[in-house]
Each structure stands twice: as structure tokens, then as C-alpha cells.
Amino acid sequence: MSIRSVRVLGPVDAVGPDGAVVALGGPRHRAVLARLAVARGRTVPVGTLVDDLWPDGSLPARPVGAVRTFVAALRAALEPDRPPRTPPTSIVTRGPGYALAAPVDVVRFEALRDDDPAAALALWRGPAYADLAGVGWAEGERARLGALRLDTVERLARDRLDAGRPEEAVADLDAHTTGHPWREEGWRLLALALYRARREGDALAALRRARTRLADELGLDPGAALVRLETDVLQRSPALDLPASDLWSTVTGLGPRAALTSTTPLLRTLAVHGGGPVTALRRHAAAVAEAQRLGDPDLTARLLGGYDVPSVWSRSDDPASSAVLVRAAQWCLAASPGPATRARLLATIALETRGLPGGRGPTAAREAETLARELGDPTVLRHALAGRVVQAFHRPGSAPERVALGREILDLAVRGEDPTSEILGHPRPAPGPLRPGGNDGGGRARAGARTAG
């Protein structure tokens, strides 16, 4: 009966079918087994084994014979029940050398690390090839596996955060960042886990500790992700909350991207009909931030463009959420989207920067309108004109402009059977087309109203 596994994620050894550690012999035997494991099933010529076992040139009298003796002893240890004169299945002869055909824990680790990082990490018993530190032919594989292990620690932390278990992530991440202070992603995850565990002060302390360690040990400033996270923690940004993909996939049973796509119409309905415009905006910002974290500008742009809820205040309902949306829209614009998507993204920037100083909002509103008129798409044009309206509140004498824009939005909304946009566009004699539709605690309009005041 052959062994269960050769193990190299720690000291090199092997375990039998009963889970007991197999006696492999001396250091040279283990070195041969390790060298074959490093080759990952490829043939290692006998000459290569000789060179690697005696790199200083202090060869025994019969080095090839010594290698064959080591291999024979290993085969006997790995397959104690193999009948005489039957071909071995653990270490096979192939051409000019040998190849390891027995299971190796590295293969299982790499298969598990994406889907079950906790089980993958449980295979580790110490540094990979722990008893071969400093051996030249093992160093590359040791470094590769060490890097994969660090990635897997961070992957497990992300899974725990996404599952709403930040407390479980904190302890491992604290040890992770202490041992590997150059891993900025580790610091980011630790601070995020502390924040979600309602330990905002500790989250800021971790970020400042990261800044100090990076500066003292590497002479580096923290990267953009850590700087942005520190700003978001200080502002208590909704982007730091549990990702909307997980909240909604729990309900819908969909994958992350499909679940994110499904959130937009649901949140739009909540904002317009549900009496929770600020809550909807914050959840929308969290969904957009999660789509951006997935590195998907197309999905992010779809979420931004699909949340076309009319605004009835001249300032944002939630400045922190609006800042998340503006950053995401600018990120999507950098991916050079098509004209319709670009118009919607610019309209989002115009809408979410309302009431802020500077020319970014008005410029985005005018460019969005120009693109929408060139496209001739009434839906895109309604969205673009909404941005124009909210950017026309801060100039003296702009009431006639707002009234004209409101009438055009109203006409487009009626023709397109869009009662929600009618709220934004319904003209008023004074001071303009926008007034709160009711004191519901937020500035996003209710679709049930047919006028804006």
C-alpha cells in the first residue's frame, strides 16, 4: 500500500495511509525526495541529482550508485507492501532519471487555496522545505510557496470580512502584519477588519503603524490604497461597510457580480418608494465600491448609471457616499467607455458634486448633456439634464435656466412614461424646478409624487 502524501510544507517527510509519519532515512534520502518534489512530476536526471546532493564537489566513490541506493530505500519506505519485482508507483524511473509520482501536499494546497483557504493553510507545518534552508536548488520553490502562503492568508481574511466575521480576521492579520510589515494588503485588511469590528481607533492606529514600519524599514510612503482607507475611516465612509454583494447574494443566492447587478433596481426602488433614500444611497455606494474592488469597470459603470434617482436637494444627502460614487465614476471614465456610458458617468459626477465649489460638477454636466444630445437617447438625456439642473442652483439669476431644463425633463419623462423623472422636471413658478417633495429625511424624491412641492 502506498503512502498518503509526501509533505514539504514544513520539514520534508511522508505520511502513510494510517496518518503515521514514515521513516525515510537520513538527510540525503530526504534531500533526494525533496529534489524530486521540487521538480513537480518532471524527470530529474541522475547527473542533476549528483550535482545537487554534493554541490561542493565532495563526491563519494560511486555517486551514481549512491543515488540509486537512496532511491531504492525511499521506494521501500513509501511502498512497504509492494510485491517483489513489481514496478514502483511512488518514484518512477523515466529516461535518464527519476520522477516523483506520489501525492505531494503542495498540489493539494494549490488546489484548495482559492476555494477553501483555511483548509489550504492547515496543511502548513512550518516554512516550506524547512530543513533545506539555504540550499540553492530549493530556494526558488521555497520563495514561491512562501509568497503563495502570504497571499492565501490575505485571501482567507477577505473571505472572513466578506462573510461578516471581522473579529476572526483580526488575530491572524495582526500576526501576519507583524511578521511581514511590507505587505500593504495585509495592513489594509487588518485596518478594515478592525473598523468593521467597531474598533475605529484601533483601525487608525494600525494604519499609522503601517506608515511607520514602511518608512523605517523600507523608506517608503504608504500606497494609494492605504491612504484612501485612512481617509475613508476618518469619514466613516459607507464603502467600508460589509460589501453589498454579500448582503444581497445571501438573499438571492447569486454570484457576486450577478448579485451586485441585482442590487441597483432594488435600491432604486427603496430610494424612490421605500422611504429610505439615505440608506439606499449608502448601500448603493457600498455596492459600487465592491464592484470597483473586483476590478470590473463595466460592472461599476452599469451600477452607477442604473441608479438614476432624481435629486430634490441642492446638496448631497450623504457627502461620504457621494465621494465614493464620484471616485468610482472617474475610475470608470479612465477605462474609455462608450459615449452613452460616458454620458451617464459624467451625469453621476455632476449629480454627486452638487453644492461643492469648483468647476468639476458644471463641466461634467455640460459634457454629459452634449454627449446625450449627440446620441439622441432620451433616457440618457434625462439623466444628463438632471445633472445640469442640480448644477444650476448656485448662480444668481439661474431660475429661468432651471425652469427650461425642468420642462424639457418633464417632456422627456412623459413621453418615456417615467414618472420618477417627472418629479425632477415638473416646473414651478419659483424658485425653480427643484423643491423637496416631502420631509422624509433625505433628498431623493418619491416616485409617488406628481409634483415637486
Helices and strands as residue ranges (DSSP letters): E 5-7, E 13-15, H 27-38, E 44-45, H 46-53, H 63-78, E 91-94, E 97-100, H 105-112, H 117-121, G 130-132, H 136-162, H 166-179, H 184-196, H 200-218, H 224-235, G 238-240, H 244-252, H 256-273, H 277-293, H 297-306, H 319-333, H 339-352, H 360-375, H 378-390, H 399-415, H 419-425
